[in-house]
Amino acid sequence: MARQPEVFVRPSEPWQAQRMVKVARSTRDRVRARRAGIVPTSWQGRSVTAIAQLFAASPG
């Protein structure tokens, strides 16, 4: 059986990475904070499965 392709976000600009860190640390909205943490993790090249495990979420 063929392996499913991984999904990654496009590479970020430095200002975008700084913005994600700021949002993750300062927002009171839990969903927004979680997403702001997931995106940089994908920039690091981690797999969907690894990201899901880090954030206690499903790969979907």
Chimera marker file (.cmm) of the C-alpha trace (Angstrom):
<marker_set name="trace">
<marker id="1" x="0.000" y="0.000" z="0.000" r="1" g="1" b="0" radius="0.5"/>
<marker id="2" x="1.344" y="3.442" z="-0.905" r="1" g="1" b="0" radius="0.5"/>
<marker id="3" x="2.066" y="5.926" z="1.826" r="1" g="1" b="0" radius="0.5"/>
<marker id="4" x="-0.258" y="8.919" z="2.061" r="1" g="1" b="0" radius="0.5"/>
<marker id="5" x="1.434" y="12.209" z="1.107" r="1" g="1" b="0" radius="0.5"/>
<marker id="6" x="2.254" y="14.532" z="3.974" r="1" g="1" b="0" radius="0.5"/>
<marker id="7" x="0.804" y="18.022" z="4.115" r="1" g="1" b="0" radius="0.5"/>
<marker id="8" x="2.946" y="20.996" z="5.063" r="1" g="1" b="0" radius="0.5"/>
<marker id="9" x="2.404" y="24.739" z="5.023" r="1" g="1" b="0" radius="0.5"/>
<marker id="10" x="4.576" y="26.856" z="2.797" r="1" g="1" b="0" radius="0.5"/>
<marker id="11" x="7.832" y="28.231" z="4.237" r="1" g="1" b="0" radius="0.5"/>
<marker id="12" x="7.375" y="31.372" z="6.313" r="1" g="1" b="0" radius="0.5"/>
<marker id="13" x="8.911" y="34.786" z="6.284" r="1" g="1" b="0" radius="0.5"/>
<marker id="14" x="10.587" y="35.874" z="9.544" r="1" g="1" b="0" radius="0.5"/>
<marker id="15" x="7.821" y="38.383" z="10.298" r="1" g="1" b="0" radius="0.5"/>
<marker id="16" x="5.191" y="35.655" z="9.890" r="1" g="1" b="0" radius="0.5"/>
<marker id="17" x="6.965" y="33.384" z="12.356" r="1" g="1" b="0" radius="0.5"/>
<marker id="18" x="7.210" y="36.230" z="14.870" r="1" g="1" b="0" radius="0.5"/>
<marker id="19" x="3.508" y="36.958" z="14.418" r="1" g="1" b="0" radius="0.5"/>
<marker id="20" x="2.548" y="33.330" z="15.066" r="1" g="1" b="0" radius="0.5"/>
<marker id="21" x="4.588" y="33.256" z="18.270" r="1" g="1" b="0" radius="0.5"/>
<marker id="22" x="2.997" y="36.525" z="19.418" r="1" g="1" b="0" radius="0.5"/>
<marker id="23" x="-0.524" y="35.249" z="18.691" r="1" g="1" b="0" radius="0.5"/>
<marker id="24" x="0.125" y="31.921" z="20.415" r="1" g="1" b="0" radius="0.5"/>
<marker id="25" x="1.350" y="33.674" z="23.562" r="1" g="1" b="0" radius="0.5"/>
<marker id="26" x="-1.082" y="36.575" z="23.769" r="1" g="1" b="0" radius="0.5"/>
<marker id="27" x="-4.495" y="35.424" z="22.569" r="1" g="1" b="0" radius="0.5"/>
<marker id="28" x="-7.207" y="34.278" z="24.934" r="1" g="1" b="0" radius="0.5"/>
<marker id="29" x="-8.937" y="32.346" z="22.161" r="1" g="1" b="0" radius="0.5"/>
<marker id="30" x="-7.868" y="28.721" z="22.664" r="1" g="1" b="0" radius="0.5"/>
<marker id="31" x="-8.558" y="27.710" z="19.050" r="1" g="1" b="0" radius="0.5"/>
<marker id="32" x="-6.514" y="30.590" z="17.680" r="1" g="1" b="0" radius="0.5"/>
<marker id="33" x="-3.659" y="29.859" z="20.082" r="1" g="1" b="0" radius="0.5"/>
<marker id="34" x="-3.656" y="26.200" z="19.094" r="1" g="1" b="0" radius="0.5"/>
<marker id="35" x="-3.561" y="26.998" z="15.386" r="1" g="1" b="0" radius="0.5"/>
<marker id="36" x="-0.818" y="29.531" z="15.948" r="1" g="1" b="0" radius="0.5"/>
<marker id="37" x="1.212" y="26.738" z="17.544" r="1" g="1" b="0" radius="0.5"/>
<marker id="38" x="0.481" y="24.141" z="14.876" r="1" g="1" b="0" radius="0.5"/>
<marker id="39" x="1.557" y="26.228" z="11.887" r="1" g="1" b="0" radius="0.5"/>
<marker id="40" x="5.154" y="26.846" z="13.068" r="1" g="1" b="0" radius="0.5"/>
<marker id="41" x="5.435" y="23.177" z="13.974" r="1" g="1" b="0" radius="0.5"/>
<marker id="42" x="4.664" y="22.348" z="10.345" r="1" g="1" b="0" radius="0.5"/>
<marker id="43" x="7.273" y="24.917" z="9.249" r="1" g="1" b="0" radius="0.5"/>
<marker id="44" x="9.793" y="22.817" z="11.162" r="1" g="1" b="0" radius="0.5"/>
<marker id="45" x="9.000" y="19.893" z="8.867" r="1" g="1" b="0" radius="0.5"/>
<marker id="46" x="7.247" y="17.660" z="11.382" r="1" g="1" b="0" radius="0.5"/>
<marker id="47" x="4.770" y="15.134" z="10.078" r="1" g="1" b="0" radius="0.5"/>
<marker id="48" x="1.022" y="15.452" z="10.516" r="1" g="1" b="0" radius="0.5"/>
<marker id="49" x="1.061" y="12.497" z="12.904" r="1" g="1" b="0" radius="0.5"/>
<marker id="50" x="3.809" y="14.053" z="15.042" r="1" g="1" b="0" radius="0.5"/>
<marker id="51" x="1.994" y="17.401" z="15.148" r="1" g="1" b="0" radius="0.5"/>
<marker id="52" x="-1.259" y="15.699" z="16.132" r="1" g="1" b="0" radius="0.5"/>
<marker id="53" x="0.508" y="13.902" z="18.968" r="1" g="1" b="0" radius="0.5"/>
<marker id="54" x="2.122" y="17.116" z="20.213" r="1" g="1" b="0" radius="0.5"/>
<marker id="55" x="-1.214" y="18.904" z="20.329" r="1" g="1" b="0" radius="0.5"/>
<marker id="56" x="-3.303" y="15.913" z="21.468" r="1" g="1" b="0" radius="0.5"/>
<marker id="57" x="-5.411" y="16.068" z="18.310" r="1" g="1" b="0" radius="0.5"/>
<marker id="58" x="-6.421" y="13.726" z="15.528" r="1" g="1" b="0" radius="0.5"/>
<marker id="59" x="-4.383" y="13.785" z="12.291" r="1" g="1" b="0" radius="0.5"/>
<marker id="60" x="-7.532" y="14.826" z="10.404" r="1" g="1" b="0" radius="0.5"/>
<link id1="1" id2="2" r="1" g="1" b="0" radius="0.2"/>
<link id1="2" id2="3" r="1" g="1" b="0" radius="0.2"/>
<link id1="3" id2="4" r="1" g="1" b="0" radius="0.2"/>
<link id1="4" id2="5" r="1" g="1" b="0" radius="0.2"/>
<link id1="5" id2="6" r="1" g="1" b="0" radius="0.2"/>
<link id1="6" id2="7" r="1" g="1" b="0" radius="0.2"/>
<link id1="7" id2="8" r="1" g="1" b="0" radius="0.2"/>
<link id1="8" id2="9" r="1" g="1" b="0" radius="0.2"/>
<link id1="9" id2="10" r="1" g="1" b="0" radius="0.2"/>
<link id1="10" id2="11" r="1" g="1" b="0" radius="0.2"/>
<link id1="11" id2="12" r="1" g="1" b="0" radius="0.2"/>
<link id1="12" id2="13" r="1" g="1" b="0" radius="0.2"/>
<link id1="13" id2="14" r="1" g="1" b="0" radius="0.2"/>
<link id1="14" id2="15" r="1" g="1" b="0" radius="0.2"/>
<link id1="15" id2="16" r="1" g="1" b="0" radius="0.2"/>
<link id1="16" id2="17" r="1" g="1" b="0" radius="0.2"/>
<link id1="17" id2="18" r="1" g="1" b="0" radius="0.2"/>
<link id1="18" id2="19" r="1" g="1" b="0" radius="0.2"/>
<link id1="19" id2="20" r="1" g="1" b="0" radius="0.2"/>
<link id1="20" id2="21" r="1" g="1" b="0" radius="0.2"/>
<link id1="21" id2="22" r="1" g="1" b="0" radius="0.2"/>
<link id1="22" id2="23" r="1" g="1" b="0" radius="0.2"/>
<link id1="23" id2="24" r="1" g="1" b="0" radius="0.2"/>
<link id1="24" id2="25" r="1" g="1" b="0" radius="0.2"/>
<link id1="25" id2="26" r="1" g="1" b="0" radius="0.2"/>
<link id1="26" id2="27" r="1" g="1" b="0" radius="0.2"/>
<link id1="27" id2="28" r="1" g="1" b="0" radius="0.2"/>
<link id1="28" id2="29" r="1" g="1" b="0" radius="0.2"/>
<link id1="29" id2="30" r="1" g="1" b="0" radius="0.2"/>
<link id1="30" id2="31" r="1" g="1" b="0" radius="0.2"/>
<link id1="31" id2="32" r="1" g="1" b="0" radius="0.2"/>
<link id1="32" id2="33" r="1" g="1" b="0" radius="0.2"/>
<link id1="33" id2="34" r="1" g="1" b="0" radius="0.2"/>
<link id1="34" id2="35" r="1" g="1" b="0" radius="0.2"/>
<link id1="35" id2="36" r="1" g="1" b="0" radius="0.2"/>
<link id1="36" id2="37" r="1" g="1" b="0" radius="0.2"/>
<link id1="37" id2="38" r="1" g="1" b="0" radius="0.2"/>
<link id1="38" id2="39" r="1" g="1" b="0" radius="0.2"/>
<link id1="39" id2="40" r="1" g="1" b="0" radius="0.2"/>
<link id1="40" id2="41" r="1" g="1" b="0" radius="0.2"/>
<link id1="41" id2="42" r="1" g="1" b="0" radius="0.2"/>
<link id1="42" id2="43" r="1" g="1" b="0" radius="0.2"/>
<link id1="43" id2="44" r="1" g="1" b="0" radius="0.2"/>
<link id1="44" id2="45" r="1" g="1" b="0" radius="0.2"/>
<link id1="45" id2="46" r="1" g="1" b="0" radius="0.2"/>
<link id1="46" id2="47" r="1" g="1" b="0" radius="0.2"/>
<link id1="47" id2="48" r="1" g="1" b="0" radius="0.2"/>
<link id1="48" id2="49" r="1" g="1" b="0" radius="0.2"/>
<link id1="49" id2="50" r="1" g="1" b="0" radius="0.2"/>
<link id1="50" id2="51" r="1" g="1" b="0" radius="0.2"/>
<link id1="51" id2="52" r="1" g="1" b="0" radius="0.2"/>
<link id1="52" id2="53" r="1" g="1" b="0" radius="0.2"/>
<link id1="53" id2="54" r="1" g="1" b="0" radius="0.2"/>
<link id1="54" id2="55" r="1" g="1" b="0" radius="0.2"/>
<link id1="55" id2="56" r="1" g="1" b="0" radius="0.2"/>
<link id1="56" id2="57" r="1" g="1" b="0" radius="0.2"/>
<link id1="57" id2="58" r="1" g="1" b="0" radius="0.2"/>
<link id1="58" id2="59" r="1" g="1" b="0" radius="0.2"/>
<link id1="59" id2="60" r="1" g="1" b="0" radius="0.2"/>
</marker_set>
